[in-house]
Amino acid sequence: MSFANSFSRVCRRSSLICRRAFASNTRRPAEQVRIVEVGPRDGLQNEKNIISLETKIELIERLTRTGLRDIEAGAFVAPKWTPQMANSSQILEHILTKPPSAPHPISYSFLLPNMKGFENFLSVSSTSAKSSKTSKNASNDPNAPPTPPPSPQPDSGPSPITSTKDPNEMPSNTSGAGNPSSITPRPTTEVSLFAAATETFSQRNTNCSIAQSLTRFQPILALAKTHSIRVRAYVSVALGCPYEGPNVSPARVAELAASLLEMGADEISVADTTGMGTAPRTLELLRTMSTAGIASKDLAFHFHDTYGQALVNSVVALEHGIRTFDSSVGGLGGCPYSKGATGNVATEDLVYCLHSLGVETGVDVEGVAEIGKWISGELGRENDSRAGKAILARNS
C-alpha cells in the first residue's frame, strides 16, 4: 500500500467509511470509561529478568478482583525475540481450565504477530476447552461413588419449627453466593494484532512493510471471524517514532486505522509507543480520524508516560469522545524496539484522574494500588505510579 497523498485519500474514502457498520462495543456514556489493563503483557515484556509463570498468574488473578473487565494476558510471539512471553500458552491454558475468580466476566487478550501465532493460540484454546469439558464431565459422572454423608453431630435438642432468622434480612455479603469475589464467571478470549504508522518502525519491529503487515492480517481476521473471536488491532508509534521522529502523519494513522477496521478489526488501539505525544498533536490526530469517518467508539488510546504527558493526552482524548484507554498497573512497561520509551500510563494514575473528573470506571483504585506495590516489589523495581504511592501512604 502506498501512503502518498494519504490525507486526500482518507478524505475521499470518508463517505464510504461513514456508511460502514463498524464492529464495536456499545457506545458508552460520557461518565463511563473502559480500562484495558495491559500490565501482564505490555507491562512485563521488556523486563530483563525472567518472571516466573506463578508470578504472572498471580498478577492476573489479583487484577481480576479489582473490577477490571479487560486484561491483556500474554503474547504468542517468538521466544527468541520476546523471551518474557515464552509461557503465554500456559497462561492461556490456566485461564481457560482454572478461571480466576472475579465479580463479573473478564475478557483476556493475547497479542500475536502472524498466522503461526494465531494457530498456536487456537491450538491451546481447543485443547484447554476439551480438557475443561472432560474434567466437568468426570465430576458429573453418575457412576462415580457417592459422597459419604457428614458425620453425626451431638444432639442439641429439637430444631425450632419456626426460623429465628429475620425474613427481611438481606443476604450477607460474606456468603458464597453473595460475595462477588467467590464468583468464577466463564472467561472470554480475544486476540490483538499490531501494525506500525511508520515504515521504519514496521521494518524494525515486524520485518515487513506496512502494506505487507496488512496482507498478513487478512487471513487472521477472516479466520478469527469463523471462530467468533474478537480482534483488536494496535497502531504503534502513532504520535512519535524512535526512527522517524515525533511528527508522524495523522493522515497515515487514520488511513491505517480505517484499513484495519474495513478488514474486520473490532477495535483500534492508537498507541503512543514512545510517549512523544503532546496535547496539541493528540488533538490533531483525533480531529483527523474524525474527518476520516472513524467513530470514537471504535477507538482506544494507549499512552506511554515517557515525557509525563500521558494523563494530559488522556484527558484530551476523553474530551473528544474516547471511552476506552489502555494502562498498566504500577506504570509497568516499555517498548523493546523503542529505546528510551518508559512505561505505560499507570492504571492507578489514570483511574484516579478519571474518578476525579466524575467518570466511572468500575475499578477499585485502592486495590490496584496494592497490586502495583506488590508487583513492583516482585520485580525489584520502583513503583512508577504517583497516585498509587500517595493512596498507599494515605491509608498506612
C-alpha positions as CSV (number, residue, x, y, z in Angstrom):
1,M,0.0,0.0,0.0
2,S,1.3,3.4,-0.9
3,F,0.7,6.2,1.6
4,A,1.5,9.1,-0.8
5,N,-1.1,11.9,-0.5
6,S,-2.7,9.8,2.2
7,F,-4.7,12.7,3.7
8,S,-6.6,13.3,0.4
9,R,-7.2,9.6,0.1
10,V,-8.6,9.5,3.6
11,C,-11.0,12.3,2.8
12,R,-12.2,10.7,-0.4
13,R,-12.9,7.5,1.5
14,S,-14.6,9.1,4.4
15,S,-18.1,8.8,3.0
16,L,-17.6,5.0,2.5
17,I,-16.2,4.6,6.0
18,C,-19.1,6.5,7.5
19,R,-21.5,4.1,5.8
20,R,-19.7,1.0,7.0
21,A,-21.1,-0.6,10.1
22,F,-18.0,-0.9,12.2
23,A,-18.0,-3.8,14.7
24,S,-17.7,-2.2,18.1
25,N,-18.9,-2.2,21.6
26,T,-22.0,-0.4,22.7
27,R,-21.3,3.3,23.0
28,R,-20.5,4.4,26.5
29,P,-21.9,7.5,28.2
30,A,-19.5,10.3,28.9
31,E,-19.3,9.4,32.6
32,Q,-18.3,5.7,31.9
33,V,-14.9,4.6,30.7
34,R,-13.5,1.2,29.9
35,I,-10.0,0.4,31.1
36,V,-7.9,-2.2,29.3
37,E,-5.2,-3.5,31.7
38,V,-2.0,-4.3,29.7
39,G,0.4,-4.9,32.6
40,P,0.7,-8.7,32.3
41,R,1.8,-8.4,28.6
42,D,2.9,-4.9,27.6
43,G,4.0,-4.2,31.2
44,L,6.2,-7.2,31.6
45,Q,7.5,-7.9,28.1
46,N,10.5,-5.6,28.5
47,E,11.6,-6.8,31.9
48,K,15.2,-8.0,31.8
49,N,14.9,-10.8,34.4
50,I,12.7,-13.7,33.5
51,I,9.5,-13.6,35.6
52,S,8.1,-16.9,36.8
53,L,4.8,-18.3,35.5
54,E,3.5,-18.3,39.0
55,T,4.1,-14.6,39.5
56,K,2.4,-13.8,36.1
57,I,-0.6,-15.9,37.0
58,E,-0.9,-14.3,40.5
59,L,-0.7,-10.9,38.9
60,I,-3.6,-11.7,36.6
61,E,-5.6,-13.3,39.4
62,R,-5.1,-10.2,41.7
63,L,-6.1,-7.9,38.9
64,T,-9.4,-9.8,38.2
65,R,-10.6,-8.9,41.7
66,T,-10.3,-5.1,41.2
67,G,-13.3,-4.6,38.8
68,L,-11.2,-4.7,35.6
69,R,-13.1,-6.3,32.8
70,D,-10.3,-6.4,30.1
71,I,-6.8,-7.8,30.7
72,E,-4.0,-8.3,28.2
73,A,-2.6,-11.6,29.5
74,G,0.2,-12.5,27.1
75,A,1.6,-12.8,23.6
76,F,2.1,-15.7,21.1
77,V,5.3,-14.4,19.7
78,A,8.7,-16.0,19.1
79,P,10.5,-16.5,22.4
80,K,13.8,-15.7,20.7
81,W,12.7,-12.0,20.3
82,T,10.4,-11.7,23.4
83,P,11.5,-14.3,25.9
84,Q,9.4,-12.9,28.6
85,M,6.3,-14.1,26.8
86,A,7.5,-17.7,26.3
87,N,5.0,-19.1,28.7
88,S,1.9,-17.4,27.4
89,S,0.4,-20.7,26.2
90,Q,0.5,-21.9,29.8
91,I,-1.2,-18.7,31.0
92,L,-4.0,-19.2,28.4
93,E,-4.4,-22.8,29.5
94,H,-4.6,-21.8,33.1
95,I,-7.2,-19.1,32.4
96,L,-9.4,-21.5,30.4
97,T,-9.2,-24.5,32.7
98,K,-9.0,-22.7,36.1
99,P,-10.7,-19.3,35.5
100,P,-9.6,-16.7,38.2
101,S,-12.5,-15.7,40.4
102,A,-13.9,-12.3,39.6
103,P,-17.1,-10.3,40.2
104,H,-18.0,-10.4,36.5
105,P,-16.9,-11.9,33.2
106,I,-13.4,-10.9,32.0
107,S,-12.0,-10.8,28.5
108,Y,-8.4,-11.9,28.2
109,S,-6.5,-10.8,25.2
110,F,-3.3,-12.2,23.6
111,L,-1.0,-10.4,21.2
112,L,0.2,-12.2,18.1
113,P,2.2,-11.1,15.0
114,N,1.2,-13.6,12.4
115,M,-0.8,-16.7,11.4
116,K,1.6,-19.0,13.2
117,G,0.9,-17.2,16.5
118,F,-2.8,-17.4,15.9
119,E,-2.7,-21.1,15.1
120,N,-0.8,-21.7,18.4
121,F,-3.4,-19.6,20.2
122,L,-6.2,-21.7,18.6
123,S,-4.5,-25.0,19.4
124,V,-4.1,-24.1,23.1
125,S,-7.7,-22.8,23.3
126,S,-9.1,-26.0,21.7
127,T,-7.0,-28.4,23.9
128,S,-7.9,-26.4,27.1
129,A,-11.6,-26.4,26.2
130,K,-11.6,-30.2,25.7
131,S,-9.7,-30.7,29.0
132,S,-12.1,-28.5,30.9
133,K,-15.1,-30.3,29.4
134,T,-13.6,-33.7,30.3
135,S,-13.0,-32.6,33.8
136,K,-16.5,-31.3,34.2
137,N,-18.0,-34.5,32.8
138,A,-15.9,-36.5,35.2
139,S,-17.3,-34.5,38.1
140,N,-20.8,-35.2,36.9
141,D,-20.2,-39.0,36.3
142,P,-23.3,-40.8,37.6
143,N,-21.2,-44.0,38.1
144,A,-18.9,-42.2,40.5
145,P,-19.0,-43.4,44.1
146,P,-21.4,-41.3,46.2
147,T,-20.1,-38.7,48.6
148,P,-20.4,-40.1,52.1
149,P,-22.8,-38.3,54.4
150,P,-21.4,-36.0,57.1
151,S,-20.6,-37.4,60.5
152,P,-23.4,-37.2,63.0
153,Q,-23.2,-34.3,65.4
154,P,-24.2,-34.3,69.1
155,D,-27.9,-33.8,69.7
156,S,-28.6,-30.3,70.7
157,G,-32.3,-30.6,71.1
158,P,-35.2,-30.4,68.7
159,S,-34.9,-27.9,65.8
160,P,-37.2,-24.9,66.0
161,I,-40.3,-25.2,64.0
162,T,-40.2,-21.6,63.1
163,S,-37.0,-20.0,61.8
164,T,-35.5,-17.4,64.1
165,K,-34.0,-15.6,61.0
166,D,-35.5,-12.2,60.1
167,P,-37.2,-12.9,56.7
168,N,-36.5,-9.3,55.6
169,E,-32.8,-9.6,56.4
170,M,-30.6,-9.1,53.3
171,P,-28.2,-11.9,52.4
172,S,-24.7,-11.4,53.9
173,N,-22.1,-10.2,51.5
174,T,-19.7,-12.7,53.0
175,S,-21.8,-15.7,51.9
176,G,-20.6,-17.7,48.9
177,A,-23.5,-16.7,46.7
178,G,-23.4,-13.1,47.6
179,N,-19.7,-12.4,47.7
180,P,-18.6,-11.2,44.2
181,S,-15.0,-12.4,44.9
182,S,-16.3,-16.0,45.0
183,I,-17.8,-16.0,41.6
184,T,-16.0,-17.7,38.7
185,P,-17.6,-16.5,35.5
186,R,-16.7,-18.1,32.2
187,P,-13.8,-16.0,30.7
188,T,-13.7,-14.9,27.1
189,T,-10.6,-14.6,25.0
190,E,-9.6,-12.3,22.1
191,V,-6.5,-11.6,20.1
192,S,-4.6,-8.5,19.3
193,L,-2.6,-7.6,16.1
194,F,-0.1,-4.8,15.8
195,A,0.9,-2.6,12.9
196,A,3.0,0.5,12.8
197,A,2.4,4.0,11.5
198,T,5.9,4.4,10.1
199,E,7.7,2.3,7.6
200,T,11.0,2.2,9.5
201,F,9.4,1.0,12.7
202,S,7.4,-1.6,10.8
203,Q,10.6,-3.0,9.3
204,R,12.5,-2.9,12.6
205,N,9.6,-4.4,14.7
206,T,7.9,-6.9,12.3
207,N,10.5,-7.2,9.5
208,C,8.0,-6.2,6.8
209,S,6.4,-3.1,5.3
210,I,3.1,-1.6,6.4
211,A,1.5,-3.0,3.3
212,Q,2.9,-6.4,3.9
213,S,1.7,-6.4,7.5
214,L,-1.9,-5.7,6.4
215,T,-1.6,-8.6,3.9
216,R,-0.5,-10.8,6.8
217,F,-3.5,-9.8,8.9
218,Q,-6.2,-10.5,6.3
219,P,-6.3,-14.3,6.8
220,I,-6.0,-13.9,10.5
221,L,-9.0,-11.6,10.6
222,A,-11.0,-13.9,8.4
223,L,-10.2,-17.0,10.5
224,A,-11.0,-15.1,13.7
225,K,-14.5,-14.3,12.4
226,T,-15.2,-18.0,11.7
227,H,-14.3,-18.8,15.3
228,S,-16.2,-15.7,16.6
229,I,-13.1,-14.3,18.2
230,R,-12.9,-10.6,18.7
231,V,-9.8,-8.9,17.2
232,R,-8.1,-5.8,18.5
233,A,-5.5,-4.0,16.3
234,Y,-2.8,-1.7,17.6
235,V,-1.4,1.1,15.5
236,S,2.0,1.7,17.0
237,V,4.1,4.9,17.1
238,A,1.0,6.9,16.2
239,L,2.4,10.0,17.9
240,G,6.1,9.6,17.5
241,C,8.6,7.2,16.1
242,P,12.1,6.4,17.5
243,Y,13.5,6.3,14.0
244,E,11.4,8.9,12.1
245,G,10.8,11.4,14.9
246,P,7.8,12.9,16.6
247,N,5.9,14.2,13.5
248,V,4.1,11.1,12.4
249,S,1.5,11.9,9.8
250,P,-2.0,11.9,11.4
251,A,-3.5,11.1,8.0
252,R,-1.3,8.0,7.7
253,V,-2.5,6.8,11.2
254,A,-6.1,7.4,10.1
255,E,-5.6,5.6,6.8
256,L,-4.1,2.6,8.6
257,A,-6.9,2.5,11.2
258,A,-9.6,2.7,8.6
259,S,-8.0,-0.1,6.6
260,L,-7.9,-2.4,9.7
261,L,-11.5,-1.6,10.6
262,E,-12.6,-2.3,7.0
263,M,-10.7,-5.6,7.1
264,G,-12.7,-6.7,10.1
265,A,-10.9,-5.5,13.2
266,D,-13.3,-4.8,16.1
267,E,-11.3,-2.1,17.8
268,I,-8.2,0.0,17.1
269,S,-5.9,0.9,19.9
270,V,-4.0,4.0,18.9
271,A,-0.6,3.7,20.6
272,D,1.8,6.5,21.6
273,T,4.5,3.8,21.9
274,T,7.3,6.3,22.5
275,G,5.5,8.7,24.8
276,M,6.3,11.6,22.4
277,G,2.7,12.6,22.1
278,T,1.6,16.1,23.2
279,A,-1.8,17.6,23.8
280,P,-1.9,19.6,20.5
281,R,-0.7,16.6,18.4
282,T,-3.2,14.3,20.2
283,L,-6.0,16.7,19.3
284,E,-4.8,17.0,15.7
285,L,-4.8,13.2,15.4
286,L,-8.3,12.9,16.9
287,R,-9.7,15.5,14.5
288,T,-8.0,13.8,11.5
289,M,-9.5,10.5,12.4
290,S,-12.9,12.1,12.9
291,T,-12.6,13.7,9.5
292,A,-11.8,10.3,8.0
293,G,-15.1,9.0,9.3
294,I,-13.7,6.8,12.1
295,A,-16.0,6.8,15.1
296,S,-14.7,7.3,18.6
297,K,-16.5,4.2,19.7
298,D,-14.1,2.1,17.5
299,L,-11.0,3.5,19.1
300,A,-9.0,3.1,22.2
301,F,-5.9,5.2,23.2
302,H,-2.7,3.7,24.6
303,F,-0.4,6.3,26.1
304,H,3.1,5.9,27.4
305,D,4.4,8.4,30.1
306,T,7.9,8.9,28.9
307,Y,7.7,12.7,29.0
308,G,5.0,12.9,31.7
309,Q,2.2,13.7,29.1
310,A,0.1,10.6,29.3
311,L,-2.6,11.9,31.6
312,V,-2.9,15.2,29.7
313,N,-3.2,13.4,26.5
314,S,-5.8,11.1,28.0
315,V,-8.0,14.0,29.1
316,V,-7.7,15.5,25.6
317,A,-8.9,12.2,24.2
318,L,-11.7,11.9,26.8
319,E,-13.0,15.3,25.9
320,H,-13.1,14.3,22.3
321,G,-15.2,11.2,22.7
322,I,-12.7,8.4,23.5
323,R,-14.1,6.0,26.1
324,T,-11.5,3.2,26.1
325,F,-8.0,3.6,27.5
326,D,-5.1,1.2,28.0
327,S,-3.0,1.3,31.1
328,S,-0.6,-0.8,33.1
329,V,-0.5,-1.4,36.9
330,G,2.4,0.3,38.6
331,G,3.3,2.1,35.3
332,L,5.0,-1.1,34.1
333,G,6.1,-1.3,30.5
334,G,8.3,0.0,27.8
335,C,8.8,-1.0,24.1
336,P,11.8,-3.2,23.4
337,Y,12.1,-1.7,19.9
338,S,11.9,1.9,21.1
339,K,15.0,3.0,23.1
340,G,14.2,5.2,26.0
341,A,10.4,4.7,25.9
342,T,9.3,4.1,29.5
343,G,6.2,2.6,30.9
344,N,2.6,2.9,30.1
345,V,0.4,5.3,32.0
346,A,-0.1,3.7,35.4
347,T,-3.6,2.3,35.9
348,E,-3.7,3.8,39.3
349,D,-2.9,7.3,38.0
350,L,-5.4,7.1,35.1
351,V,-8.2,5.7,37.2
352,Y,-7.6,8.3,39.9
353,C,-7.6,11.1,37.3
354,L,-10.9,9.8,35.7
355,H,-12.6,9.4,39.1
356,S,-11.6,13.0,40.0
357,L,-13.4,14.1,36.8
358,G,-16.6,12.3,37.9
359,V,-16.0,9.5,35.3
360,E,-16.9,5.9,36.3
361,T,-14.5,3.0,35.6
362,G,-15.8,0.3,37.9
363,V,-12.2,-0.2,39.0
364,D,-11.1,-0.3,42.7
365,V,-8.2,2.2,42.6
366,E,-7.0,1.2,46.1
367,G,-7.0,-2.4,45.2
368,V,-4.9,-1.7,42.0
369,A,-2.5,0.5,44.1
370,E,-1.8,-2.5,46.4
371,I,-1.1,-4.7,43.4
372,G,1.2,-2.0,42.0
373,K,3.2,-2.1,45.2
374,W,3.3,-5.9,45.2
375,I,4.3,-6.4,41.6
376,S,7.0,-3.7,41.8
377,G,8.4,-5.5,44.8
378,E,8.4,-8.8,43.0
379,L,10.3,-7.3,40.1
380,G,12.7,-5.4,42.3
381,R,11.9,-2.1,40.7
382,E,10.4,1.3,41.7
383,N,6.7,1.7,41.7
384,D,6.0,4.3,39.0
385,S,2.5,5.2,40.0
386,R,2.4,8.5,41.8
387,A,-1.3,8.2,42.6
388,G,-0.7,4.6,43.8
389,K,2.0,5.6,46.2
390,A,0.0,8.5,47.5
391,I,-3.0,6.3,48.1
392,L,-0.9,3.7,50.0
393,A,0.7,6.4,52.1
394,R,-2.6,7.9,53.0
395,N,-4.0,4.5,54.0
396,S,-1.0,3.5,56.0
